[in-house]
């Protein structure tokens, strides 16, 4: 089945130790998003890719970086995690350019714990 | 500023009763409107959307939503609630002004009691 996959589902890291979260999709969607969600709050958009074009939200800390080596994969790198970065990280995909396909398809999320 | 409001943090309803989860928005133009549901420790799942056309939109699991342009509202409804509907519901708005950003409401937790 076509889907959005996130690995790992749970990640524990130490304060200041870099961590990478992975997202892959079999939907062949050209837009990929990364959201941060804390304590059942609204997902907060960190950045998105439209094909290879990277779009950073103005309030996304520099500590957060992303890579999209190809259509299927997108990575979230947290260079020096702080305690405040503990959250659920959600990856989502969508098709741009087709009005009827504005729906976002979310992965199951990666829950990050910073010790 | 563009925003989405879900005025109720929590909605409680008895199984078999109708439910409504409210959403209003402040976005210029004719935005796209969505409802997503989130179960514990899971990603968001798409329920339904309004792009254009009939103001009453039907979606997954028996849910529907009514778009009201004059009130800028998009309330989620279901005629008969199930215990399994208990989850966190997010209203989302995508401004139709270019770009790819979707604005999410703060979420409403629905509890359906048996």
Interface residues (C-beta under 8 A of the other chain):
Chain A: X4 X6 X31 X33 X40 X41 X42 X43 X45 X48 X50 X55 X57 X88 X90 X92 X94 X96 X99 X100 X102 X103 X104 X105 X106 X107 X108 X109 X111
Chain B: X32 X34 X36 X38 X41 X42 X43 X44 X45 X46 X49 X51 X88 X90 X94 X100 X101 X102 X104 X105 X106 X107 X109
